């Protein structure tokens, strides 16, 4: 099994991808996953998901197996190969 990362909304449109899979050797945190995604997508995810102080940007949604990481361990939430991470960019409208 692999770690599945799904992209939605503008992530899916801008990256022309619905997601990516990683075969992990050990558990990593959401923070480490974002760094891994940045390597594959030229720093895109830190810029879109995080504030300058490294916290989750308001409106960003990061789900692990359907649970918002804000209600788990935030960026320190651990993930492994059997997990699905879903990423939504901050959105605005009116």
C-alpha positions as CSV (number, residue, x, y, z in Angstrom):
1,X,0.0,0.0,0.0
2,X,1.0,3.6,-0.5
3,X,0.3,6.9,1.0
4,X,-2.3,8.6,-1.2
5,X,-2.4,12.4,-1.5
6,X,-5.4,13.8,-3.3
7,X,-5.6,17.4,-4.7
8,X,-8.8,19.3,-5.0
9,X,-10.1,22.6,-6.3
10,X,-7.3,25.0,-7.5
11,X,-4.6,22.5,-6.6
12,X,-6.0,20.0,-9.1
13,X,-6.5,22.7,-11.8
14,X,-3.1,24.4,-11.3
15,X,-1.1,21.3,-11.0
16,X,-3.0,19.4,-13.7
17,X,-3.1,16.4,-11.3
18,X,-5.6,14.8,-9.0
19,X,-2.9,13.6,-6.7
20,X,0.2,11.6,-6.0
21,X,1.2,8.4,-4.2
22,X,4.3,7.8,-2.0
23,X,5.7,4.6,-0.7
24,X,7.0,5.5,2.7
25,X,9.7,3.7,4.6
26,X,8.4,5.0,7.9
27,X,5.8,7.3,9.4
28,X,6.1,11.0,8.6
29,X,4.2,14.0,9.7
30,X,2.0,16.3,7.7
31,X,4.8,18.9,7.9
32,X,7.3,16.4,6.4
33,X,4.7,15.5,3.7
34,X,4.4,19.2,2.7
35,X,8.2,19.4,2.4
36,X,8.1,16.2,0.2
37,X,5.4,17.7,-2.0
38,X,7.4,21.0,-2.3
39,X,10.3,19.0,-3.7
40,X,8.0,17.5,-6.3
41,X,6.1,20.7,-7.1
42,X,8.7,23.5,-6.7
43,X,7.7,24.8,-3.3
44,X,4.0,25.1,-4.3
45,X,2.4,23.6,-1.2
46,X,4.2,25.6,1.5
47,X,3.3,28.8,-0.4
48,X,-0.4,27.8,-0.6
49,X,-1.1,25.9,2.6
50,X,1.1,27.6,5.2
51,X,1.5,31.1,6.8
52,X,5.0,32.7,6.9
53,X,5.3,31.5,10.6
54,X,4.8,27.9,9.4
55,X,1.2,27.5,10.7
56,X,-1.7,26.3,8.6
57,X,-3.1,29.2,6.6
58,X,-6.7,30.1,7.4
59,X,-9.0,28.4,5.0
60,X,-6.6,25.6,4.1
61,X,-8.0,22.2,4.6
62,X,-5.8,19.2,5.2
63,X,-7.6,15.9,5.9
64,X,-6.2,12.6,7.0
65,X,-8.6,9.7,6.3
66,X,-11.4,12.3,6.3
67,X,-10.4,14.0,9.6
68,X,-9.2,17.6,9.6
69,X,-5.7,17.8,11.0
70,X,-6.7,20.9,13.0
71,X,-8.6,18.4,15.3
72,X,-5.7,15.9,15.4
73,X,-2.1,17.0,15.9
74,X,-2.1,19.7,13.2
75,X,1.1,19.6,11.2
76,X,2.6,17.0,13.6
77,X,-0.2,14.5,12.7
78,X,1.6,11.3,11.7
79,X,0.8,9.4,8.5
80,X,1.8,6.2,6.9
81,X,1.3,4.1,3.8
82,X,-2.3,3.1,4.5
83,X,-3.4,6.7,4.9
84,X,-5.2,9.1,2.5
85,X,-4.3,12.8,2.8
86,X,-6.7,15.2,1.0
87,X,-5.6,18.8,0.4
88,X,-7.9,21.8,-0.3
89,X,-6.4,25.3,-0.9
90,X,-7.7,28.3,1.0
91,X,-10.8,29.7,-0.8
92,X,-12.7,32.9,-0.8
93,X,-15.8,34.1,-2.3
94,X,-18.9,36.0,-1.7
